[in-house]
Amino acid sequence: MHSVLSACEREQGWLLDLARALVLRESPSDDVAALEGCAAELGSRLADAGASISRVDGGSTAAHLVAEWPGDGPAVLLLGHFDTVWPVGQLQRMPLVERDGKLFGPGVLDMKAGVAIGAAAAKALAATVPAGRRPRVTLLVTSDEEVGSRSSRQEIERRAQASAAVLVLEPALPGGAVKTARKGVGEFQVIARGVPSHAGANPEAGASAVHELARLITAIETLNEPARGLSLNVGVIAGGTRSNVVAEEASALVDVRVSRMEDAARIEAALARLAPVNPRVRLEVRGRVGRPPMERTAGVARLFELARDVARDMGRDLQEGATGGASDGNFTAALGVPTLDGLGALGEGPHALHEHVVVNELAPRAALVAGLMAKIGDNWTAR
């Protein structure tokens, strides 16, 4: 660990420079040209770090980037994304600036500094660990994570199934804890279709979709089970045309979060069973739990213990935790591949105006990732 940590400390300048360069390459999920520019910048720098670079077609979005470092040990997949929630031009409002030991800028925490941490870890590992004990490292950086990973999911799952472990470079929990559990996510649309009529002259002739939707929202609320980590939130509603018209149509968008895979099918069935009180209103429910939960399996726990050993060698105490947000690690964990998340930067404000990372924690975080990959290599060769 001493040699790995020293190598990562030597790479601190390179790591920080890469994070800065990526932030300056603004890359919102819906801007293909901007994404391609960021990918080109990242690919060039990863090639300079000794990686073999390839691209995976992203269909209607930008291509996904793959960087590979050779080794004779097991395959380890580092997982990240370079798309952000911020539009081009956000740098004018959130300039890239370093102050008080923190680097501020759009996308720096979620997750361009995380990508830089993974790259620095792979570079340091290649420089310090002999090929015979070094895992084969693949860094897959996608262009569509913030919008659901529609075009990248197949590639993520394909590479995960060929790997001994997946290390996700999303931001750490407060205090630096890694993530051993994440909720699964679903989005549903509930549509009520009624019968329009004049609200003053002939209200009885109508059947209000808005009134029916209001009743349905109350029914949806009863499906919440906080003790099981199951939550439903009606976040958007729409319906009707004028106040003097009995509404013909109304709809609601429902966010669903589940901690257990068994609850995903259960909540899908419960929403499908929703029925209107007014028999003249027709109901349609669309959607599913598209991102499965990341559960704390034995494989996840084993990876955490290896990471904790690495942290102890560095004189640190690594903690674990869960979060309600999802990542691409949800997909890999659901396949049964040991997955550890939250190995990226320490900081605050993802998707917020004060988004930043703690500069002095970048190199130690890279050392944690590099040391964990080395541990995976050692454990594999010992079996």
C-alpha positions in Angstrom: 0.0 0.0 0.0 2.9 2.4 0.7 4.1 2.2 -2.9 0.5 2.6 -4.3 -0.2 5.5 -2.0 3.1 7.2 -3.0 2.3 6.6 -6.7 -1.1 8.2 -6.3 0.4 11.1 -4.4 2.8 11.7 -7.2 -0.2 11.6 -9.6 -2.1 14.3 -7.6 -1.2 17.0 -10.1 -2.2 14.8 -13.1 -5.4 13.8 -11.4 -6.4 17.4 -10.6 -5.5 18.6 -14.1 -7.7 15.9 -15.6 -10.6 16.8 -13.4 -10.2 20.4 -14.3 -10.0 19.6 -18.0 -13.2 17.5 -17.9 -15.2 20.2 -16.0 -14.1 22.8 -18.6 -15.5 20.4 -21.3 -19.2 20.9 -20.4 -21.2 17.8 -21.3 -24.9 17.8 -20.7 -26.6 14.5 -21.4 -28.7 16.0 -24.3 -25.9 17.7 -26.2 -24.1 15.1 -28.4 -21.5 17.6 -29.7 -20.5 18.7 -26.2 -20.4 15.0 -25.1 -18.2 14.1 -28.0 -15.8 16.9 -27.1 -15.5 15.8 -23.5 -15.0 12.1 -24.6 -12.2 13.2 -27.0 -10.5 15.1 -24.2 -10.8 12.2 -21.8 -9.7 9.6 -24.4 -6.6 11.5 -25.2 -5.5 11.8 -21.6 -6.3 8.2 -20.8 -4.2 7.1 -23.8 -1.3 9.2 -22.4 -1.8 7.2 -19.1 -1.0 4.0 -20.9 -4.5 2.8 -21.6 -5.8 1.2 -24.8 -8.9 3.3 -25.9 -12.0 2.1 -27.8 -15.5 3.5 -28.2 -18.9 1.9 -28.0 -21.7 3.3 -30.2 -24.2 5.2 -28.2 -26.9 5.3 -30.8 -28.7 8.6 -30.6 -26.4 9.9 -27.9 -22.6 10.2 -27.9 -20.3 7.1 -27.9 -19.2 5.6 -24.6 -15.5 5.4 -23.8 -13.6 2.3 -22.8 -10.0 2.4 -21.5 -8.1 -0.8 -20.7 -4.9 -1.5 -18.9 -3.4 -5.1 -19.2 -2.7 -7.5 -16.4 -2.6 -11.2 -15.7 -5.1 -11.3 -12.9 -8.9 -11.1 -12.8 -10.9 -8.5 -14.7 -12.0 -5.5 -12.7 -14.5 -3.0 -14.1 -14.3 0.7 -13.1 -17.5 2.4 -13.9 -18.2 6.1 -14.4 -20.0 8.6 -16.6 -19.0 11.9 -18.2 -22.5 13.3 -18.9 -23.8 15.9 -16.4 -27.1 17.6 -15.5 -25.7 21.1 -16.3 -26.3 22.9 -19.7 -23.5 24.3 -21.8 -22.8 27.8 -20.4 -23.3 26.8 -16.8 -19.6 27.6 -16.2 -20.5 31.3 -16.5 -22.7 30.9 -13.4 -20.5 28.3 -11.7 -16.9 29.0 -12.8 -14.2 26.4 -12.2 -12.4 27.7 -9.2 -10.3 26.4 -6.4 -10.6 28.0 -3.0 -10.3 26.9 0.7 -9.0 23.5 -0.4 -12.1 22.8 -2.6 -12.5 22.6 -6.4 -15.9 24.1 -7.5 -17.6 23.6 -10.9 -20.5 22.0 -12.7 -20.2 18.2 -12.7 -16.9 18.1 -10.7 -18.4 15.9 -8.0 -20.9 14.1 -10.1 -18.7 12.8 -11.4 -15.8 14.1 -13.4 -13.4 14.0 -10.4 -14.5 10.4 -9.9 -13.5 9.5 -13.4 -10.1 11.2 -12.8 -9.7 9.2 -9.6 -10.4 5.9 -11.4 -7.9 6.9 -14.2 -5.2 7.8 -11.7 -5.8 4.6 -9.7 -5.4 2.5 -12.8 -2.2 4.4 -13.9 -0.7 4.0 -10.4 -1.5 0.3 -10.2 0.2 -0.3 -13.6 3.3 1.6 -12.3 3.6 -0.3 -9.0 2.1 -3.8 -9.2 3.8 -6.5 -11.3 1.6 -7.7 -14.2 1.4 -11.2 -12.7 -0.4 -9.9 -9.6 -2.2 -7.0 -11.4 -5.8 -7.3 -12.5 -6.9 -6.5 -16.0 -8.5 -3.1 -15.5 -11.3 -1.7 -17.7 -12.6 1.9 -17.1 -16.0 2.3 -18.8 -17.2 5.9 -18.9 -20.7 6.4 -20.3 -22.5 9.3 -21.9 -26.0 8.8 -20.7 -26.1 7.8 -17.0 -28.0 11.0 -15.9 -30.8 10.1 -18.3 -31.3 6.5 -17.5 -28.4 4.7 -19.2 -30.6 3.5 -22.0 -27.9 3.0 -24.6 -25.1 2.0 -22.2 -26.9 -0.6 -20.0 -26.2 -3.5 -22.3 -22.5 -2.7 -22.5 -22.3 -2.2 -18.7 -23.9 -5.5 -18.1 -21.8 -7.3 -20.7 -18.6 -6.1 -19.2 -19.7 -6.7 -15.6 -20.5 -10.3 -16.3 -17.0 -10.8 -17.5 -15.5 -9.2 -14.4 -14.6 -10.4 -10.9 -15.8 -7.1 -9.4 -17.2 -3.7 -10.3 -16.0 -0.5 -8.6 -18.3 2.5 -9.2 -16.7 5.9 -9.1 -19.8 7.9 -8.0 -19.3 10.4 -5.2 -18.7 9.1 -1.6 -21.2 9.5 1.1 -20.6 12.3 3.7 -17.3 11.6 5.5 -16.0 9.3 2.7 -18.2 6.3 3.3 -18.7 3.9 0.4 -22.1 2.7 -0.8 -23.1 -0.9 -0.2 -26.8 -0.5 -1.0 -28.8 1.7 -3.3 -32.5 1.8 -4.0 -34.0 0.7 -7.3 -35.9 3.3 -9.3 -39.1 3.2 -11.4 -41.2 5.8 -13.1 -44.9 5.3 -13.7 -47.5 7.3 -15.5 -51.1 7.0 -14.3 -53.6 8.3 -16.9 -57.4 8.8 -16.2 -59.8 9.3 -19.1 -63.2 10.6 -18.3 -66.2 12.2 -20.0 -66.2 15.9 -20.7 -69.3 18.1 -20.1 -70.2 21.7 -19.2 -69.4 22.1 -15.5 -72.3 24.5 -14.9 -75.1 23.5 -17.3 -74.8 19.7 -17.2 -72.1 18.5 -14.8 -73.9 15.2 -14.2 -73.3 14.2 -17.8 -69.6 14.3 -17.2 -67.1 12.1 -15.4 -64.1 14.0 -14.2 -60.7 12.6 -14.8 -59.2 15.2 -12.4 -61.5 14.1 -9.5 -60.6 10.5 -10.2 -56.9 11.2 -10.3 -57.2 12.9 -6.9 -58.7 9.8 -5.4 -56.0 7.6 -7.1 -53.2 9.8 -5.6 -54.6 9.1 -2.2 -54.6 5.4 -2.9 -51.0 5.5 -4.2 -49.9 7.2 -1.0 -51.1 4.2 1.0 -48.6 2.0 -0.8 -45.6 3.7 0.9 -43.7 1.4 3.4 -40.9 3.5 4.8 -39.7 0.7 7.1 -39.0 -1.5 4.0 -37.4 1.4 2.1 -40.3 1.5 -0.3 -41.5 5.0 -1.3 -43.8 6.4 -4.0 -43.9 10.1 -4.8 -46.5 11.7 -7.2 -44.2 14.5 -8.5 -46.1 15.8 -11.5 -49.8 16.1 -12.2 -51.6 17.5 -15.2 -55.2 17.5 -16.4 -58.2 19.4 -17.6 -58.6 22.3 -20.0 -60.8 24.9 -18.3 -62.4 25.4 -14.9 -65.9 25.3 -16.5 -65.3 21.9 -18.2 -65.5 18.6 -16.5 -62.0 17.3 -17.2 -61.7 14.6 -19.9 -58.2 13.6 -19.1 -55.7 13.8 -16.2 -52.3 12.2 -15.5 -49.7 11.8 -12.8 -46.0 10.8 -12.9 -45.0 8.6 -10.0 -41.4 8.1 -8.8 -40.9 4.7 -7.1 -38.0 3.6 -5.0 -37.4 0.1 -3.7 -34.7 -1.4 -1.5 -35.5 -5.0 -2.3 -35.9 -6.7 -5.7 -38.9 -8.6 -4.4 -40.7 -5.3 -3.8 -40.2 -4.2 -7.4 -42.6 -6.8 -8.8 -45.0 -6.3 -5.8 -45.3 -2.6 -6.4 -45.6 -3.0 -10.2 -48.5 -5.3 -9.5 -50.1 -3.0 -7.0 -50.1 -0.1 -9.4 -51.4 -2.3 -12.2 -54.4 -3.1 -9.9 -55.4 0.5 -9.4 -59.1 0.9 -10.3 -61.3 3.9 -10.8 -64.1 4.6 -8.3 -66.2 6.1 -11.0 -67.0 3.3 -13.6 -67.2 5.9 -16.4 -63.6 6.8 -16.0 -61.0 4.6 -17.8 -57.6 4.1 -16.3 -54.2 3.3 -17.8 -50.9 2.7 -15.9 -47.6 2.7 -17.7 -44.1 2.1 -16.5 -41.9 -0.3 -14.5 -39.0 -0.4 -12.0 -36.3 0.0 -14.7 -33.3 0.2 -12.4 -33.1 -2.7 -9.9 -32.0 -2.1 -6.3 -28.4 -2.7 -5.3 -28.7 -5.0 -2.4 -25.9 -5.7 0.2 -25.1 -9.2 -0.9 -22.3 -11.4 0.4 -20.2 -10.4 -2.6 -20.8 -6.7 -1.9 -19.9 -7.2 1.8 -16.7 -9.0 0.9 -15.6 -6.2 -1.4 -16.3 -3.7 1.4 -14.1 -5.7 3.8 -11.3 -5.7 1.3 -11.6 -1.9 0.9 -11.7 -1.5 4.6 -8.5 -3.4 4.9 -6.9 -1.1 2.3 -8.1 2.0 4.2 -6.7 0.6 7.5 -3.3 0.1 5.7 -3.5 3.8 4.9 -4.3 4.7 8.5 -8.0 5.4 7.8 -11.3 4.0 8.9 -13.6 3.4 6.0 -17.4 3.2 6.7 -20.3 2.0 4.6 -23.8 3.2 4.0 -26.9 3.2 1.8 -28.6 5.8 -0.3 -31.9 6.3 -2.0 -30.3 7.4 -5.3 -29.4 5.0 -8.0 -26.4 4.5 -10.2 -25.1 2.1 -12.9 -23.9 -0.1 -10.0 -27.5 -1.1 -9.5 -27.4 -2.9 -12.9 -24.2 -4.8 -12.1 -25.1 -5.7 -8.5 -28.5 -7.1 -9.7 -26.5 -9.5 -12.0 -24.8 -11.0 -8.9 -21.4 -9.4 -9.7 -19.7 -8.1 -6.5 -20.1 -4.3 -6.7 -18.9 -1.5 -4.5 -20.2 2.1 -5.1 -19.3 5.5 -3.9 -15.5 5.2 -4.5 -15.3 8.6 -6.1 -14.6 12.0 -4.8 -15.5 13.5 -1.4 -17.4 16.7 -1.6 -20.8 18.3 -1.5 -23.6 19.6 -3.8 -24.1 17.1 -6.6 -26.6 18.8 -9.0 -26.4 22.0 -6.9 -24.9 25.4 -7.4 -22.2 24.8 -4.7 -21.0 21.5 -6.2 -17.4 20.9 -5.2 -14.8 18.3 -4.3 -12.2 18.3 -1.5 -8.8 18.6 -3.3 -6.6 16.9 -0.7 -8.8 13.8 -0.7 -8.4 13.1 -4.4 -5.1 11.2 -4.2 -6.0 9.2 -1.1 -9.2 8.2 -2.8 -7.3 7.1 -5.9 -5.0 5.1 -3.6 -8.0 3.4 -2.0 -9.3 2.3 -5.5 -5.8 1.2 -6.6 -5.2 -0.7 -3.4 -8.6 -2.4 -3.6 -7.8 -3.5 -7.2 -4.5 -4.9 -6.0 -6.3 -6.7 -3.2 -8.7 -8.2 -5.7 -5.7 -9.4 -7.7 -4.1 -11.0 -4.6 -7.3 -12.7 -3.5 -7.8 -14.1 -7.0 -4.3 -15.6 -7.3 -4.6 -17.1 -3.8 -7.7 -19.1 -4.5 
